[in-house]
Amino acid sequence: MPEVKVDGLCKQFGDNAVLREVTFTINDGEFFTLLGPSGCGKSTTLACIAGLERPSGGTIAVGSAVFADDSTFVPPEGRNLGMVFQSYALWPHMTVAQNLAMPLKIRKVDRRRQDELISEALGKVGLAELKDRYPHQLSGGQQQRVALARALVYSPSVLLLDEPLSNLDAQLREQARAWLKRLQEELGITTVYVTHDQEEALALSDRIAVMSKGDMVQIGTPTEIYERPATAEVAAFVGRCNFLKGTMTTPTEVRLDCTGQTIAVPPGAAATGQAVSVAIRPERLEILSAGRTPPDDVNVLSAQVLTSSYIGSRYEYGLRLGDHVIQAETTRPGLTGEVTLVVEPAACLLYPTTDALPKDVEALITIAQ
């Protein structure tokens, strides 16, 4: 399978720059996810790779084949890429087998070979016995598998998936996610996946590209994206974070605005005197048991329990910290009143400003209760 190279990709719709100098390379056999909120440009990037949109600038190549540059534009039918849409786009008047036959007929595959390829593709997705059914006779999960089988039936060089699980309910989506990852690994096909679901991206991907307002903000493994987000915006979008404003008092200490106390942070992230935001994941805040002495090498914070929510595997607590409300997670039930929080300095992510944060996240940071 070839690698995918996108270099300096730009797309304009009138005066609106939807994509600005987007550059990335997808390795052979990699599951690569474009992640971001609605309107960030991820689906437009996928459409440009598929040939459904013509770039305003930049280069797109798969292996040695250049699909788009200043002088070249190969239409979708000339790219041999498999595409699965959010809506599945199945023809309702055709059976499952007939839906899979359409791309083969376009490629002038003979009838006997069509039957072989259709049986093979449906076998990969576990639907061989449903080839004579119509789409309305299938569940949402089965329709999703048919759409995937149709994209695989002609052995595409790259598989493009545009939020294919978003129409499924939560439980079925989890099952489909595990099945899709297993199938992709078995086939070894290079896959470009678009989603706004952070959990889905973390679970499926070999690497993730986080996009915002037409720009590529960070590319990395799921661990890198979650544990070391490059910006406050990435930290806020991928998972959940508490943001506490403060000022650097030394290269390794921040004075928090909400409590006035000083906490230790990793060195080198900001200069002394600089205004910063300290981002802390809820699960990295440990709630100490009564009577337990905090270790010497952690930050200690006093907070007031406001709310408690049981979500199956853990409890989520809303806590008042000074004039801020923060979130913490634990397996301990029934906490009330004053509690002691501890957090390791290494778990305190530091960002110079909060200017890059969306307005709704910025409002949550400054909320006072």
C-alpha positions as CSV (number, residue, x, y, z in Angstrom):
1,M,0.0,0.0,0.0
2,P,1.4,3.5,-0.9
3,E,1.8,6.4,1.5
4,V,-0.3,9.5,1.2
5,K,1.5,12.9,0.9
6,V,-0.4,16.2,1.3
7,D,1.8,19.3,1.0
8,G,0.7,22.9,1.3
9,L,-3.0,22.1,0.7
10,C,-5.2,25.2,0.4
11,K,-8.9,25.5,-0.4
12,Q,-10.8,28.7,-0.9
13,F,-14.6,29.0,-1.2
14,G,-14.9,32.6,-2.4
15,D,-13.1,34.8,0.2
16,N,-13.3,32.1,2.8
17,A,-10.0,30.2,3.3
18,V,-11.2,26.7,4.5
19,L,-7.7,25.1,4.4
20,R,-4.4,27.0,4.9
21,E,-1.1,25.3,4.0
22,V,-2.1,21.9,5.4
23,T,0.8,19.4,5.2
24,F,1.1,15.8,6.4
25,T,2.3,12.4,5.3
26,I,0.4,9.1,6.0
27,N,2.6,6.0,6.2
28,D,1.9,2.8,4.4
29,G,-0.8,0.8,6.3
30,E,-1.3,3.5,8.8
31,F,-4.7,4.4,10.4
32,F,-4.6,8.2,10.3
33,T,-7.3,10.4,11.8
34,L,-8.3,14.0,11.0
35,L,-9.8,15.2,14.2
36,G,-11.5,18.6,15.0
37,P,-14.7,20.4,15.6
38,S,-17.3,21.2,13.0
39,G,-16.0,23.6,10.4
40,C,-12.3,23.0,11.0
41,G,-11.6,21.7,7.5
42,K,-11.2,18.0,8.1
43,S,-14.0,16.8,5.7
44,T,-12.8,19.3,3.1
45,T,-9.3,17.8,3.4
46,L,-10.7,14.3,2.9
47,A,-12.8,15.5,-0.1
48,C,-9.7,17.0,-1.7
49,I,-7.8,13.7,-1.3
50,A,-10.8,11.8,-2.8
51,G,-11.0,14.3,-5.7
52,L,-14.5,15.5,-4.7
53,E,-13.1,19.0,-4.2
54,R,-10.4,20.6,-6.3
55,P,-7.7,22.3,-4.2
56,S,-6.9,26.0,-4.6
57,G,-3.2,25.1,-4.1
58,G,-0.8,22.5,-2.9
59,T,0.0,18.9,-3.8
60,I,-1.7,15.6,-3.2
61,A,0.0,12.3,-4.0
62,V,-0.5,8.7,-3.3
63,G,2.7,6.7,-3.8
64,S,4.3,7.9,-7.0
65,A,1.0,9.1,-8.4
66,V,0.3,12.8,-8.2
67,F,-3.4,13.5,-8.0
68,A,-3.4,17.3,-7.6
69,D,-0.9,20.1,-8.0
70,D,-0.6,23.4,-10.0
71,S,-1.0,21.6,-13.3
72,T,-2.7,18.3,-12.5
73,F,-6.1,17.2,-11.2
74,V,-7.1,13.6,-11.4
75,P,-10.9,13.0,-11.1
76,P,-12.2,10.7,-8.4
77,E,-12.7,7.7,-10.8
78,G,-9.0,7.8,-11.7
79,R,-7.7,7.6,-8.1
80,N,-8.6,4.1,-7.1
81,L,-9.5,5.3,-3.6
82,G,-12.3,3.7,-1.4
83,M,-14.7,6.2,0.2
84,V,-17.3,5.6,2.9
85,F,-19.7,8.5,3.6
86,Q,-21.4,9.5,6.8
87,S,-24.8,8.7,5.2
88,Y,-23.5,5.4,3.7
89,A,-25.0,6.4,0.4
90,L,-26.5,3.0,-0.4
91,W,-28.9,2.7,-3.4
92,P,-32.2,1.8,-1.7
93,H,-33.6,0.1,-4.8
94,M,-30.6,-2.3,-5.1
95,T,-29.8,-5.4,-3.0
96,V,-26.5,-5.5,-1.1
97,A,-24.9,-7.5,-3.9
98,Q,-26.1,-5.0,-6.5
99,N,-24.7,-2.1,-4.4
100,L,-21.3,-3.8,-4.4
101,A,-21.5,-4.6,-8.1
102,M,-21.9,-0.9,-9.2
103,P,-18.2,0.1,-8.8
104,L,-17.1,-3.1,-10.4
105,K,-19.4,-2.5,-13.4
106,I,-17.9,1.0,-13.8
107,R,-14.5,-0.6,-13.9
108,K,-15.8,-3.1,-16.5
109,V,-15.1,-6.2,-14.4
110,D,-16.6,-9.3,-15.9
111,R,-19.6,-10.9,-14.3
112,R,-17.9,-14.0,-12.9
113,R,-15.1,-12.0,-11.3
114,Q,-17.7,-9.6,-9.9
115,D,-19.4,-12.4,-8.0
116,E,-16.1,-13.5,-6.6
117,L,-15.1,-10.0,-5.5
118,I,-18.5,-9.4,-3.9
119,S,-18.5,-12.6,-2.0
120,E,-15.0,-11.9,-0.8
121,A,-15.8,-8.3,0.3
122,L,-19.0,-9.3,2.1
123,G,-17.1,-12.1,3.8
124,K,-14.5,-9.6,5.2
125,V,-17.3,-7.6,6.9
126,G,-19.3,-10.7,8.0
127,L,-22.4,-10.1,5.8
128,A,-22.1,-12.9,3.2
129,E,-25.5,-14.3,4.0
130,L,-27.2,-10.9,3.5
131,K,-26.2,-10.2,-0.1
132,D,-29.8,-10.5,-1.4
133,R,-31.3,-8.1,1.2
134,Y,-32.2,-4.4,0.5
135,P,-30.7,-1.5,2.6
136,H,-34.1,-0.9,4.4
137,Q,-34.0,-4.5,5.6
138,L,-30.7,-4.0,7.4
139,S,-29.8,-2.4,10.7
140,G,-27.7,0.8,10.9
141,G,-24.6,-1.3,11.8
142,Q,-25.2,-3.7,8.9
143,Q,-25.6,-0.7,6.4
144,Q,-22.4,0.7,7.6
145,R,-20.6,-2.6,6.9
146,V,-22.2,-2.8,3.4
147,A,-20.9,0.7,2.7
148,L,-17.4,-0.4,3.8
149,A,-17.6,-3.6,1.8
150,R,-18.5,-1.5,-1.3
151,A,-15.5,0.7,-0.7
152,L,-13.2,-2.4,-0.4
153,V,-14.6,-4.6,-3.2
154,Y,-12.3,-3.2,-5.9
155,S,-9.2,-3.3,-3.8
156,P,-8.5,0.5,-3.4
157,S,-5.1,1.7,-2.6
158,V,-6.3,3.9,0.3
159,L,-9.5,3.8,2.3
160,L,-11.2,7.2,3.1
161,L,-13.8,7.2,5.9
162,D,-15.9,10.3,6.6
163,E,-17.5,9.9,10.1
164,P,-18.9,6.4,9.2
165,L,-19.9,5.6,12.8
166,S,-21.7,8.8,13.7
167,N,-25.2,7.5,12.8
168,L,-24.9,4.5,15.2
169,D,-26.1,4.5,18.8
170,A,-23.5,4.5,21.5
171,Q,-23.2,0.8,22.2
172,L,-23.2,-0.2,18.6
173,R,-20.7,2.5,17.8
174,E,-18.2,1.0,20.3
175,Q,-18.7,-2.5,18.8
176,A,-18.2,-1.1,15.3
177,R,-15.1,0.8,16.4
178,A,-13.4,-2.3,17.6
179,W,-14.5,-4.3,14.6
180,L,-13.3,-1.6,12.2
181,K,-9.9,-1.3,13.8
182,R,-9.5,-5.1,13.7
183,L,-10.4,-5.2,10.0
184,Q,-8.1,-2.4,9.1
185,E,-5.2,-4.2,10.8
186,E,-6.0,-7.5,9.1
187,L,-6.2,-5.9,5.7
188,G,-3.2,-3.6,6.3
189,I,-4.8,-0.9,4.2
190,T,-3.8,2.8,4.5
191,T,-6.8,4.6,6.1
192,V,-7.7,8.2,6.4
193,Y,-10.5,8.7,9.0
194,V,-12.5,11.9,9.7
195,T,-14.2,12.4,13.1
196,H,-15.1,15.0,15.7
197,D,-15.3,12.3,18.4
198,Q,-12.1,12.4,20.5
199,E,-12.6,9.0,22.1
200,E,-13.1,7.4,18.7
201,A,-9.9,9.0,17.4
202,L,-7.9,8.0,20.4
203,A,-9.2,4.4,20.2
204,L,-8.7,3.8,16.5
205,S,-5.7,5.8,15.3
206,D,-2.1,5.1,14.9
207,R,-1.7,8.9,14.6
208,I,-4.0,11.8,14.9
209,A,-4.0,15.2,13.2
210,V,-5.9,17.8,15.2
211,M,-7.3,20.6,13.0
212,S,-8.7,24.0,13.8
213,K,-10.0,26.7,11.5
214,G,-8.3,25.3,8.4
215,D,-4.9,24.8,10.1
216,M,-3.1,21.6,11.2
217,V,-2.5,22.3,14.9
218,Q,-0.8,19.0,16.1
219,I,0.1,15.6,14.6
220,G,1.0,12.8,16.9
221,T,0.2,9.4,18.4
222,P,-2.9,9.2,20.6
223,T,-0.7,9.2,23.7
224,E,1.2,12.3,22.5
225,I,-2.0,14.2,21.6
226,Y,-3.6,13.4,25.0
227,E,-0.7,13.6,27.3
228,R,1.3,16.4,25.6
229,P,-1.2,18.6,23.7
230,A,0.7,21.3,21.8
231,T,-1.8,24.1,22.6
232,A,-4.5,25.0,25.1
233,E,-7.0,24.5,22.3
234,V,-5.9,20.9,21.7
235,A,-5.9,20.2,25.5
236,A,-9.5,21.6,25.7
237,F,-10.8,19.6,22.7
238,V,-9.1,16.2,23.2
239,G,-10.5,15.0,26.5
240,R,-11.3,17.3,29.4
241,C,-9.1,19.8,31.2
242,N,-9.4,22.2,34.2
243,F,-7.8,25.5,33.3
244,L,-6.4,27.7,36.1
245,K,-5.0,31.1,35.3
246,G,-1.8,32.3,37.0
247,T,1.5,34.0,36.7
248,M,5.0,32.5,36.6
249,T,6.9,33.5,39.8
250,T,10.0,31.3,39.0
251,P,10.8,29.0,36.1
252,T,9.2,26.1,37.9
253,E,6.4,27.8,40.0
254,V,3.0,29.4,39.2
255,R,0.9,31.6,41.5
256,L,-2.7,30.8,40.9
257,D,-5.2,33.6,40.5
258,C,-8.1,31.6,42.0
259,T,-6.4,30.8,45.3
260,G,-3.3,33.0,45.5
261,Q,-1.1,29.9,46.3
262,T,2.0,28.8,44.4
263,I,2.2,25.4,42.8
264,A,5.2,23.6,41.1
265,V,5.1,23.0,37.4
266,P,7.5,21.4,34.8
267,P,10.5,23.7,34.1
268,G,11.0,25.7,30.9
269,A,7.4,26.1,29.7
270,A,7.2,29.9,30.3
271,A,9.3,32.9,31.5
272,T,9.1,34.4,34.9
273,G,6.4,37.0,35.1
274,Q,4.4,35.6,32.2
275,A,0.7,35.1,32.4
276,V,-0.2,31.4,31.9
277,S,-2.9,28.9,32.1
278,V,-2.3,25.6,34.0
279,A,-4.3,22.7,32.5
280,I,-4.9,19.6,34.6
281,R,-6.9,16.6,33.5
282,P,-9.7,15.6,36.0
283,E,-8.3,12.1,36.4
284,R,-4.8,13.5,37.3
285,L,-6.3,15.2,40.4
286,E,-6.2,12.7,43.3
287,I,-8.6,13.2,46.2
288,L,-6.8,12.1,49.4
289,S,-8.5,9.9,51.9
290,A,-9.2,11.5,55.3
291,G,-6.1,11.3,57.6
292,R,-3.7,10.5,54.7
293,T,-0.6,12.7,54.6
294,P,0.2,14.1,51.1
295,P,3.6,13.2,49.7
296,D,6.3,15.9,49.7
297,D,6.7,16.1,45.9
298,V,3.1,17.0,44.9
299,N,1.0,20.1,44.8
300,V,-1.7,20.2,47.5
301,L,-5.0,22.0,47.0
302,S,-8.0,22.4,49.2
303,A,-11.5,22.3,47.5
304,Q,-15.2,22.1,48.4
305,V,-17.4,19.4,46.9
306,L,-20.3,20.9,45.0
307,T,-21.7,18.0,42.9
308,S,-21.3,14.3,42.5
309,S,-22.1,12.1,39.4
310,Y,-21.9,8.4,39.1
311,I,-21.0,7.2,35.6
312,G,-20.5,3.5,36.0
313,S,-16.8,3.0,36.3
314,R,-16.0,6.1,38.4
315,Y,-17.5,9.2,40.1
316,E,-17.1,12.7,38.7
317,Y,-17.0,15.5,41.3
318,G,-17.5,19.2,40.7
319,L,-15.3,21.1,43.1
320,R,-14.9,24.7,44.2
321,L,-11.3,25.8,44.1
322,G,-11.1,29.4,45.2
323,D,-13.4,31.3,42.8
324,H,-13.2,28.5,40.2
325,V,-15.2,25.3,39.6
326,I,-13.1,22.3,38.6
327,Q,-13.7,18.6,37.9
328,A,-12.0,15.6,39.4
329,E,-12.5,11.8,38.9
330,T,-12.2,9.0,41.3
331,T,-13.6,5.6,42.2
332,R,-14.5,6.8,45.7
333,P,-18.2,7.4,46.3
334,G,-20.0,9.8,48.7
335,L,-17.5,12.5,49.1
336,T,-18.8,15.8,50.6
337,G,-17.6,19.0,52.2
338,E,-13.9,19.9,52.2
339,V,-11.4,17.6,50.4
340,T,-7.7,17.7,49.8
341,L,-6.5,17.4,46.2
342,V,-3.0,16.5,45.1
343,V,-1.5,16.7,41.7
344,E,2.0,15.9,40.5
345,P,3.9,18.8,38.9
346,A,4.4,16.8,35.7
347,A,0.6,16.6,35.3
348,C,0.3,20.4,35.1
349,L,0.3,21.3,31.5
350,L,1.4,24.9,30.9
351,Y,0.3,27.3,28.2
352,P,1.4,31.0,27.8
353,T,-2.1,32.4,27.2
354,T,-5.7,31.2,26.7
355,D,-6.2,33.3,23.5
356,A,-6.4,30.2,21.3
357,L,-9.2,28.7,23.2
358,P,-12.8,28.7,21.9
359,K,-15.1,31.3,23.4
360,D,-17.2,28.7,25.3
361,V,-14.1,27.1,26.8
362,E,-12.7,30.5,27.8
363,A,-16.0,31.2,29.5
364,L,-15.7,28.0,31.5
365,I,-12.2,28.9,32.7
366,T,-13.3,32.3,34.1
367,I,-16.6,31.1,35.6
368,A,-17.0,32.0,39.3
369,Q,-19.4,30.3,41.6
